[in-house]
């Protein structure tokens, strides 16, 4: 458990409020302690790496190895359309296929 707000689909975690745990590197822990940071599941580690490289001012370098692949981002620095996309894709990574099909509707 994350110790804070967390979102699940069929008992599978896909998004959570990050906390400044002692296991997080000092510089990242300072950011997390000072502002809202959210973590989400991603498809794979390459996706996380690409997001970090694309927007290092939004996406944190690292937090913990728990729950990989994942990415953490500064909530106040992310555009709302990108936030919606990230959370939706995180949900898809954890949701059963039949629920993802329901979200997509008829093809």
Contact map, one row per residue, 1 for C-alpha under 8 A:
11110000000000000000000000000000000000000000000000000000000000000000000000000000000000000000000000000000000
11111100000000011110000000000000000000000000000000000000000000000000000000000000000000000000000000000000000
11111000000000000010000000000000000000000000000000000000000000000000000000000000000000000000000000000000000
11111100000000011110000000000000000000000000000000000000000000000000000000000000000000000000000000000000000
01111110000000011000000000000000000000000000000000000000000000000000000000000000000000000000000000000000000
01011111000011111000000000000000000000000000000000000000000000000000000000000000000000000000000000000000000
00001111100011110000000000000000000000000000000000000000000000000000000000000000000000000000000000000000000
00000111111111100000000000000000000000000000000000000000000000000000000000000000000000000000000000000000000
00000011111111000000000000000000000000000000000000000000000000000000000000000000000000000010011000000000000
00000001111100000000000000000000000000000000000000000000000000000000000000000000000000000000001100000000000
00000001111110000000000000000000000000000000000000000000000000000000000000000000000000000000000000000000000
00000001111111000000000000000000000000000000000000000000000000000000000000000000000000000000011000000000000
00000111101111110000000000000000000000000000000000000000000000000000000000000000000000000000010000000000000
00000111100111110000000000000000000000011000000000000000000000000000000000000000000000100110110000000000000
00000111000011111000000000000000000001111000000000000000000000000000000000000000000000100110000000000000000
01011110000011111100000000000000000001110000000000000000000000000000000000000000000000000000000000000000000
01011100000000111110000000000000000111100000000000000000000000000000000000000000000000000000000000000000000
01010000000000011111000000000001000111100000000000000000000000000000000100000000000000000000000000000000000
01110000000000001111100000001001100010000000000000000000000000000000000000000000000000000000000000000000000
00000000000000000111110100011101100000000000000000000000000000000000000000000000000000000000000000000000000
00000000000000000011111100001000000000000000000000000000000000000000000000000000000000000000000000000000000
00000000000000000001111110001000000000000000000000000000000000000000000000000000000000000000000000000000000
00000000000000000000111110000000000000000000000000000000000000010000000000000000000000000000000000000000000
00000000000000000001111111011000000000000000000000000000000001110000000000000000000000000000000000000000000
00000000000000000000011111111000000000000000000000000000000001100000000000000000000000000000000000000000000
00000000000000000000000111111100000000000000000000000000000000000000000000000000000000000000000000000000000
00000000000000000000000011111110000000000000000000000000000000000000000000000000000000000000000000000000000
00000000000000000001000111111111000000000000000000000000000111100000000000000000000000000000000000000000000
00000000000000000011110111111111100000000000000000000000000000100000000000000000000000000000000000000000000
00000000000000000001000001111111110000000000000000000000000000000000000000000000000000000000000000000000000
00000000000000000000000000111111111000000000000000000000000000000000000000000000000000000000000000000000000
00000000000000000111000000011111111110000000000000000000000000000000000000000000000000000000000000000000000
00000000000000000011000000001111111100000000000000000000000000000000000000000000000000000000000000000000000
00000000000000000000000000000111111100000000000000000000000000000000000000000000000000000000000000000000000
00000000000000000000000000000011111110000000000000000000000000000000000001000000000000000000000000000000000
00000000000000001100000000000001111111000000000000000000000000000000000001110000000000000000000000000000000
00000000000000001110000000000001001111100000000000000000000000000000000111100000000000000000000000000000000
00000000000000111100000000000000000111110000000000000000000000000000000111100000000000000000000000000000000
00000000000000111100000000000000000011111000000000000000000000000000011110000000000000000000000000000000000
00000000000001110000000000000000000001111100000000000000000000000000011100000000000001100100000000000000000
00000000000001100000000000000000000000111110000000000000000000000011111000000000000000000110110000000000000
00000000000000000000000000000000000000011111101100000000000000000000111000000000000000001100100000000000000
00000000000000000000000000000000000000001111101000000000000000000000100000000000000000000100100000000000000
00000000000000000000000000000000000000000111111100000000000000000000110000000000000000000000000000000000000
00000000000000000000000000000000000000000111111110000000000000000001110000000000000000000000000000000000000
00000000000000000000000000000000000000000001111111000000000000000000000000000000000000000000000000000000000
00000000000000000000000000000000000000000111111111100000000000000000000000000000000000000000000000000000000
00000000000000000000000000000000000000000101111111110000000000000000111000000000000000000000000000000000000
00000000000000000000000000000000000000000000111111111000000000000000000000000000000000000000000000000000000
00000000000000000000000000000000000000000000011111111100000000000000000000000000000000000000000000000000000
00000000000000000000000000000000000000000000001111111111001000000000000000000000000000000000000000000000000
00000000000000000000000000000000000000000000000111111111011110000000000000000000000000000000000000000000000
00000000000000000000000000000000000000000000000011111111000000000000000000000000000000000000000000000000000
00000000000000000000000000000000000000000000000001111111000000000000000000000000000000000000000000000000000
00000000000000000000000000000000000000000000000000111111111000000000000000000000000000000000000000000000000
00000000000000000000000000000000000000000000000000111111111110000000000000000000000000000000000000000000000
00000000000000000000000000000000000000000000000000000011111100000000000000001000000000000000000000000000000
00000000000000000000000000000000000000000000000000010011111100000000000011101100000000000000000000000000000
00000000000000000000000000000000000000000000000000110011111110000000001111000000000000000000000000000000000
00000000000000000000000000010000000000000000000000010001111111100000001111000000000000000000000000000000000
00000000000000000000000000010000000000000000000000010001001111100000000000000000000000000000000000000000000
00000000000000000000000110010000000000000000000000000000000111110000001100000000000000000000000000000000000
00000000000000000000000110011000000000000000000000000000000111111000000100000000000000000000000000000000000
00000000000000000000001100000000000000000000000000000000000001111100000000000000000000000000000000000000000
00000000000000000000000000000000000000000000000000000000000000111111000000000000000000000000000000000000000
00000000000000000000000000000000000000000000000000000000000000011111000000000000000000000000000000000000000
00000000000000000000000000000000000000001000000000000000000000001111110000000000000000000000000000000000000
00000000000000000000000000000000000000001000100000000000000000001111110000000000000000000000000000000000000
00000000000000000000000000000000000000001111100100000000000000000011111000000000000000000000000000000000000
00000000000000000000000000000000000000111101100100000000000000000011111100000000000000000000000000000000000
00000000000000000000000000000000000000111100000100000000001101000000111110000000000000000000000000000000000
00000000000000000100000000000000000011110000000000000000001101100000011111000000000000000000000000000000000
00000000000000000000000000000000000011100000000000000000011100000000001111100100000000000000000000000000000
00000000000000000000000000000000001111000000000000000000011100000000000111111100000000000000000000000000000
00000000000000000000000000000000000111000000000000000000010000000000000011111100000000000000000000000000000
00000000000000000000000000000000000100000000000000000000000000000000000001111100000000000000000000000000000
00000000000000000000000000000000000000000000000000000000110000000000000001111110000000000000000000000000000
00000000000000000000000000000000000000000000000000000000010000000000000011111111011000000000000000000000000
00000000000000000000000000000000000000000000000000000000000000000000000000001111111000000000000000000000000
00000000000000000000000000000000000000000000000000000000000000000000000000000111111100000000000000000000000
00000000000000000000000000000000000000000000000000000000000000000000000000000011111110000000000000000000000
00000000000000000000000000000000000000000000000000000000000000000000000000000111111111000000000000000000000
00000000000000000000000000000000000000000000000000000000000000000000000000000111111111100000000000000000000
00000000000000000000000000000000000000000000000000000000000000000000000000000001111111110000000000000000000
00000000000000000000000000000000000000000000000000000000000000000000000000000000111111111000000000000000000
00000000000000000000000000000000000000010000000000000000000000000000000000000000011111111100000000000000000
00000000000001100000000000000000000000010000000000000000000000000000000000000000001111111110000000000000000
00000000000000000000000000000000000000000000000000000000000000000000000000000000000111111111000000000000000
00000000000000000000000000000000000000000100000000000000000000000000000000000000000011111111100000000000000
00000000000001100000000000000000000000011110000000000000000000000000000000000000000001111111110000000000000
00000000100001100000000000000000000000001000000000000000000000000000000000000000000000111111111000000000000
00000000000000000000000000000000000000000000000000000000000000000000000000000000000000011111111100010000000
00000000000001000000000000000000000000001110000000000000000000000000000000000000000000001111111000000000000
00000000100111000000000000000000000000001000000000000000000000000000000000000000000000000111111100000000000
00000000110100000000000000000000000000000000000000000000000000000000000000000000000000000011111110110000000
00000000010000000000000000000000000000000000000000000000000000000000000000000000000000000001011111110000000
00000000000000000000000000000000000000000000000000000000000000000000000000000000000000000000001111111000000
00000000000000000000000000000000000000000000000000000000000000000000000000000000000000000000000111111100000
00000000000000000000000000000000000000000000000000000000000000000000000000000000000000000000001111111110000
00000000000000000000000000000000000000000000000000000000000000000000000000000000000000000001001111111111000
00000000000000000000000000000000000000000000000000000000000000000000000000000000000000000000000011111111110
00000000000000000000000000000000000000000000000000000000000000000000000000000000000000000000000001111111110
00000000000000000000000000000000000000000000000000000000000000000000000000000000000000000000000000111111100
00000000000000000000000000000000000000000000000000000000000000000000000000000000000000000000000000011111111
00000000000000000000000000000000000000000000000000000000000000000000000000000000000000000000000000001111111
00000000000000000000000000000000000000000000000000000000000000000000000000000000000000000000000000001101111
00000000000000000000000000000000000000000000000000000000000000000000000000000000000000000000000000000001111
